[in-house]
Amino acid sequence: MIRHFKPSVTVAAVIAKTFDGVEKFLLVEEHTRDGLKLNNPAGHLDAGESLLQACARETLEETAYAFTPLAVVGVYMSRFQRASADGAAGVEDITYLRFAFCGELGAHAEGQALDDGIVRALWLTADEIRASTERHRSPLLLKCMEDYLAGQRFPLSMVTTDASVFAI
């Protein structure tokens, strides 16, 4: 029997803003099975949307900020293993394929409810993020930030969505 490999496609926003001369990154604090964790505004690609639309949607849902992707920071794969969620013996083995974008932060929708599990959006410096790795939901949080700080940017033209995606 042939088993097809199907990674979970996710998007992430790497958002930096300067406050009183100090650059900070917009993160979310969220409840997970492993406790309260930090992450980029991120989530899964939904059927019928482009990667850019998914990134803008996830950022709004998790932070209440509008976001327009302007460049690709990178494309990343990571593998995550943990005990099965249903209590059965075994291990969940998930591979994530993450598309990370940077761009323009838009208006904040005061009072907008955040996604289930999201406790709050918060701004942290690069050093604060580096010092809190035990609280990161994924090692990709730090990798995406470091690539952003290194100036890694790719044009959005490298990401194409065929019209057939929208015809669901």
SVG drawing of the C-alpha trace seen along z (x, -y; Angstrom):
<svg xmlns="http://www.w3.org/2000/svg" viewBox="-17 -57 39 59">
<polyline fill="none" stroke="black" stroke-width="0.4" points="0.0,0.0 1.3,-3.4 1.1,-6.1 0.9,-9.6 2.8,-12.2 0.6,-15.3 2.2,-18.0 0.0,-20.5 0.3,-23.8 0.5,-26.9 1.2,-30.6 2.9,-33.0 3.2,-36.7 6.6,-38.2 5.6,-41.7 8.1,-44.2 7.4,-47.7 9.6,-50.3 8.4,-51.7 10.5,-54.6 13.5,-53.5 13.2,-49.8 12.1,-47.2 9.5,-44.7 7.7,-41.8 4.0,-41.0 3.4,-37.6 0.5,-35.8 0.2,-33.9 -2.0,-30.9 -3.2,-27.9 -1.9,-24.6 -1.9,-21.0 1.6,-21.8 0.6,-24.9 0.7,-28.6 3.0,-29.2 4.3,-32.0 4.0,-32.0 3.9,-34.3 0.4,-35.1 -0.1,-31.9 -2.5,-29.2 -3.6,-26.7 -4.4,-27.4 -8.1,-27.0 -9.7,-25.6 -10.5,-28.2 -7.9,-30.8 -4.4,-31.9 -1.4,-31.8 -1.6,-35.6 -5.2,-35.6 -4.6,-33.0 -1.8,-35.0 -3.9,-38.2 -6.9,-36.3 -4.9,-34.5 -3.2,-37.7 -6.6,-39.5 -8.2,-36.5 -5.3,-36.1 -4.3,-39.7 -7.2,-41.9 -4.7,-43.7 -5.1,-44.0 -2.0,-42.8 -0.9,-43.0 1.9,-40.6 4.5,-42.3 7.4,-39.8 8.1,-36.2 10.6,-35.7 11.0,-32.0 9.4,-28.6 10.1,-26.2 9.4,-22.5 9.3,-21.1 8.3,-17.8 6.4,-17.6 5.8,-14.5 3.8,-14.0 1.6,-11.5 -1.8,-11.1 -4.4,-13.6 -7.2,-11.0 -5.4,-9.1 -4.8,-6.1 -1.3,-4.6 0.8,-6.0 2.3,-9.2 1.0,-12.0 3.6,-12.7 2.9,-16.0 5.0,-17.8 4.3,-21.4 5.1,-23.3 5.2,-27.0 5.1,-30.0 6.2,-33.1 5.5,-36.6 6.4,-40.1 4.4,-43.2 2.4,-46.2 0.5,-46.3 -2.8,-47.9 -5.5,-49.2 -6.2,-47.5 -9.9,-46.4 -10.4,-47.4 -12.7,-45.0 -12.5,-42.3 -12.6,-38.8 -9.4,-36.8 -9.4,-33.2 -10.2,-30.4 -7.1,-29.6 -5.5,-33.0 -5.0,-34.7 -3.5,-38.0 -1.3,-39.6 1.9,-41.1 5.0,-42.9 8.4,-41.5 12.0,-42.5 14.2,-40.0 16.2,-39.5 13.0,-38.8 12.1,-36.2 15.5,-34.6 15.4,-34.4 12.0,-32.6 12.6,-29.6 11.1,-27.2 7.8,-29.1 7.9,-28.9 5.2,-26.8 7.6,-25.9 11.3,-26.4 10.1,-28.2 9.2,-31.2 12.8,-32.0 14.0,-30.9 11.5,-33.2 12.5,-36.1 16.2,-35.6 15.8,-35.3 13.7,-38.5 16.4,-40.3 19.1,-39.0 17.1,-40.8 15.8,-37.7 13.0,-38.8 11.7,-37.2 9.2,-38.7 5.5,-37.7 5.7,-36.7 7.4,-33.5 4.0,-32.4 1.3,-31.7 -2.3,-30.7 -4.1,-29.3 -7.7,-30.4 -8.9,-26.8 -8.2,-27.2 -11.0,-29.7 -13.5,-27.5 -14.5,-25.2"/>
</svg>
